[in-house]
Amino acid sequence: MSLLEKTGQSGAGMLKTFERLGSQLLFSSSRIDPYIQSHPLPRERISLLETVVRQSPSFASQDAPGLQTRHDMVRAKIAAYSGGLGQVRRMFDKNPNSIPALYGAAIAQYLRGDAKAALRVIDKLIGQMPNHAYLYEMKAEILLKSRQADKAVAPMRKAIELDPFKSGLLRVEYGHVLIETGQRDNIAEAIKQIRAGLARDQQTVSGYEFLARAHALLGQEADALAATAEQRFLVGNYKDAKQFAIRAQKGLKKNSPQWVRMQDIVLYKPKKKKPF
């Protein structure tokens, strides 16, 4: 509630969520012994929250239309991936022609193999929201998964240009698209984009996988091995990470930043878990 008040947003939605959870059998307090609980019962939480929410000067505030649309597009994408077209339609049954509803439907169509139908809808939405980065990103993803990497380059580049958050993941995806074009001239640019993405988000495992592929395609074995070492290290496979790091060091300039990073991996000792 403190965060919502700082942003001038209402807590009514949170209150509604707690009330819904409290009404479910799993969260019902009728079968719970209050003396064995380490935290307040649902009805007590709701009572306290309602007081705080209704006292807030932002209680009657409405979310900006743009923010609501953005939020609903996220909900639509999750629905498409988790429940398919049926779940998207149920979620937006009151407004089936809204931008979020169409966005979710397009993703669901793509996931079930109808890329052409999905692209038609995405292009229609781009016409309505020409500056929305993630519409271009989705178009590029559909084209890439449809084995049309060449056509995916332009929309992915556009997504990066429009992205207000400078997402590292988008640059990693762009690098992936460039690799999949199969054009050697694109590989160097792919490496540049992937490295820029990883600089923003070092936890993107796929980025190191793509980076290793790109370096291998250019015959840069030491760099490919180093990227693979990073990938193995990130997923917790320290044994393989150490082996790849040792192999990478043989082709790297000693004491260079990359060589030192490989040495960090070689010398790393994971902490042993304490027994119960």
C-alpha positions in Angstrom: 0.0 0.0 0.0 2.9 2.3 0.6 4.2 1.8 -2.9 0.7 2.2 -4.4 0.3 5.5 -2.5 3.7 6.8 -3.7 2.5 6.1 -7.3 -0.9 7.5 -6.8 -2.7 4.2 -7.4 -5.7 2.7 -5.7 -5.4 -0.4 -3.5 -9.0 -1.5 -4.4 -7.7 -4.2 -6.7 -5.5 -5.7 -4.0 -8.5 -5.7 -1.6 -10.6 -7.4 -4.2 -7.9 -10.1 -4.7 -7.7 -10.8 -1.0 -11.4 -11.0 -0.7 -11.5 -13.6 -3.6 -8.7 -15.6 -2.0 -10.5 -15.5 1.4 -13.7 -16.9 -0.1 -11.9 -20.0 -1.5 -12.1 -23.1 0.6 -8.3 -23.3 0.8 -8.1 -19.9 2.4 -11.2 -20.2 4.5 -10.7 -19.7 8.2 -13.6 -21.9 9.2 -11.4 -25.0 9.5 -8.3 -23.4 10.8 -7.2 -23.3 14.4 -6.2 -19.6 14.9 -3.9 -20.6 17.8 -1.5 -22.6 15.5 -1.2 -19.9 12.9 2.0 -17.8 12.5 0.2 -15.0 10.6 -3.2 -13.4 10.6 -6.2 -15.3 9.3 -7.7 -14.2 5.9 -10.7 -12.4 7.5 -8.3 -10.4 9.8 -6.1 -9.5 6.9 -9.0 -8.3 4.8 -10.4 -6.3 7.6 -7.0 -4.6 8.2 -6.4 -4.1 4.5 -9.9 -2.6 3.9 -9.3 0.0 6.5 -5.9 1.0 5.1 -7.1 0.9 1.5 -10.2 3.1 2.1 -8.2 5.6 4.1 -5.8 6.1 1.2 -6.2 9.4 -0.7 -5.8 7.4 -3.9 -8.6 5.0 -3.2 -10.9 6.3 -6.0 -8.1 6.7 -8.5 -8.4 5.0 -11.8 -5.4 3.6 -13.7 -4.4 5.4 -16.8 -5.8 3.8 -20.0 -2.3 3.2 -21.4 -1.2 1.5 -18.2 -4.3 -0.7 -18.1 -3.8 -1.7 -21.7 -0.2 -2.6 -21.0 -1.2 -4.7 -18.0 -4.0 -6.4 -19.9 -1.6 -7.3 -22.8 0.7 -9.0 -20.2 -2.3 -10.9 -18.9 -3.3 -11.9 -22.4 0.1 -13.2 -23.3 0.3 -15.3 -20.1 -3.2 -16.7 -20.8 -2.2 -17.6 -24.4 0.9 -19.5 -23.2 -0.8 -21.2 -20.3 -4.3 -21.9 -21.5 -4.5 -21.2 -25.2 -7.1 -19.5 -27.2 -10.0 -20.6 -25.0 -8.5 -19.0 -21.9 -7.8 -15.8 -23.8 -11.5 -15.6 -25.0 -12.8 -16.3 -21.5 -10.6 -13.6 -20.0 -11.8 -11.0 -22.5 -15.3 -12.2 -23.2 -16.7 -8.8 -22.5 -14.4 -7.0 -24.9 -13.2 -9.6 -27.5 -12.1 -7.0 -30.0 -9.9 -5.0 -27.6 -6.2 -4.7 -28.3 -5.2 -7.1 -25.4 -7.8 -9.7 -26.6 -6.6 -9.6 -30.1 -2.9 -9.7 -29.0 -3.6 -12.8 -26.8 -5.6 -14.5 -29.6 -2.7 -13.9 -32.1 -0.2 -15.5 -29.8 -2.5 -18.4 -29.2 -3.0 -18.9 -32.9 0.8 -18.8 -33.4 1.4 -21.4 -30.7 -1.1 -23.8 -32.2 0.7 -23.5 -35.6 -1.3 -20.9 -37.5 1.4 -18.4 -38.1 -0.3 -16.7 -41.0 -3.4 -15.9 -39.0 -1.3 -14.7 -36.1 0.7 -12.4 -38.3 -2.4 -10.9 -39.8 -3.6 -9.9 -36.4 -0.2 -8.6 -35.2 0.1 -6.5 -38.3 -3.4 -5.1 -37.7 -2.4 -4.2 -34.1 0.9 -2.6 -35.3 -1.3 -0.4 -37.5 -3.2 0.7 -34.3 -0.1 1.0 -32.1 2.9 1.7 -34.4 5.2 2.6 -31.6 4.6 -0.5 -29.4 8.0 -2.3 -29.2 6.6 -5.7 -28.1 4.2 -6.0 -31.1 7.3 -6.0 -33.4 9.1 -8.4 -31.0 6.2 -10.8 -31.3 6.0 -10.5 -35.0 9.8 -11.3 -35.2 9.3 -14.3 -32.9 6.5 -15.7 -35.1 8.6 -15.2 -38.2 11.7 -16.8 -36.6 9.8 -19.9 -35.4 8.2 -20.1 -38.9 11.7 -20.4 -40.4 11.6 -16.9 -41.9 14.6 -15.4 -40.0 15.4 -13.0 -42.9 12.0 -11.4 -42.5 12.3 -11.3 -38.7 15.4 -9.0 -38.8 13.5 -5.8 -39.5 10.8 -6.1 -36.9 13.2 -7.1 -34.2 15.4 -4.2 -35.0 12.4 -2.0 -34.8 11.5 -3.5 -31.4 14.9 -2.5 -30.1 14.6 1.0 -31.5 11.2 1.5 -29.8 11.9 -0.3 -26.5 11.8 2.4 -23.8 13.2 0.0 -21.2 16.3 -1.0 -23.2 15.7 -4.6 -22.5 18.8 -6.9 -22.6 16.6 -9.8 -23.6 15.5 -8.1 -26.8 19.1 -7.6 -27.9 19.8 -11.2 -27.2 16.8 -12.2 -29.3 17.9 -9.9 -32.1 21.3 -11.6 -32.0 19.6 -15.0 -32.3 17.6 -13.8 -35.3 20.7 -12.6 -37.0 22.4 -16.0 -36.4 19.4 -17.9 -37.8 19.5 -15.9 -41.1 22.5 -18.1 -42.0 24.4 -15.1 -43.4 28.0 -14.9 -42.3 27.9 -11.1 -42.6 25.3 -11.0 -39.8 27.3 -13.0 -37.3 29.6 -10.2 -36.2 26.6 -8.0 -35.6 24.9 -10.8 -33.7 27.8 -11.1 -31.3 27.7 -7.3 -30.8 24.0 -7.4 -30.0 24.2 -10.4 -27.7 27.0 -9.0 -25.7 25.1 -5.7 -25.4 22.1 -7.6 -24.1 24.2 -9.7 -21.6 25.7 -6.4 -20.3 22.2 -5.4 -19.4 21.0 -8.8 -18.1 23.8 -11.2 -17.2 21.3 -13.9 -16.1 20.0 -14.6 -19.7 21.2 -18.2 -20.1 20.2 -18.4 -23.8 22.4 -15.4 -24.5 25.6 -17.4 -23.7 24.3 -20.3 -25.8 23.7 -18.0 -28.8 27.1 -16.3 -28.2 28.9 -19.6 -28.2 27.2 -20.5 -31.5 28.1 -17.2 -33.1 31.8 -17.4 -32.1 31.9 -21.0 -33.3 30.5 -20.0 -36.7 33.4 -17.5 -37.1 36.0 -20.1 -36.0 36.7 -18.2 -32.7 37.0 -21.4 -30.6 38.4 -19.8 -27.4 35.5 -17.3 -27.3 33.0 -20.0 -28.0 34.4 -22.1 -25.2 34.4 -19.1 -22.8 30.7 -18.4 -23.6 29.9 -22.1 -23.0 31.7 -21.9 -19.7 29.6 -18.9 -18.7 26.4 -20.8 -19.7 27.3 -23.9 -17.7 28.3 -21.8 -14.7 25.1 -19.9 -14.7 23.0 -23.0 -14.6 25.0 -24.4 -11.8 27.0 -27.1 -13.7 30.3 -26.0 -12.2 32.2 -29.1 -13.2 31.6 -28.6 -16.9 32.0 -24.9 -16.5 35.5 -25.4 -15.1 36.5 -27.8 -17.9 35.3 -25.3 -20.6 37.0 -22.4 -18.8 40.3 -24.3 -18.8 40.1 -25.1 -22.5 39.1 -21.5 -23.3 42.1 -20.1 -21.4 44.5 -21.9 -23.7 43.4 -19.7 -26.6 43.0 -16.5 -24.6 45.6 -13.9 -23.9 46.9 -14.5 -20.4 45.7 -12.0 -17.8 43.3 -10.4 -20.2 39.8 -9.6 -18.7 38.3 -12.7 -20.4 41.2 -14.9 -19.2 40.8 -13.6 -15.7 37.0 -14.3 -15.8 37.7 -17.9 -16.8 40.2 -18.1 -14.0 37.4 -17.1 -11.6 35.3 -20.0 -12.9 38.2 -22.4 -12.6 38.8 -21.4 -8.9 35.2 -21.2 -7.9 34.2 -23.5 -5.1 30.4 -23.8 -4.5 29.3 -23.6 -0.9 28.4 -26.9 0.6 24.8 -27.1 1.8 24.5 -27.4 5.5 22.8 -30.6 6.7 19.5 -30.2 8.6 
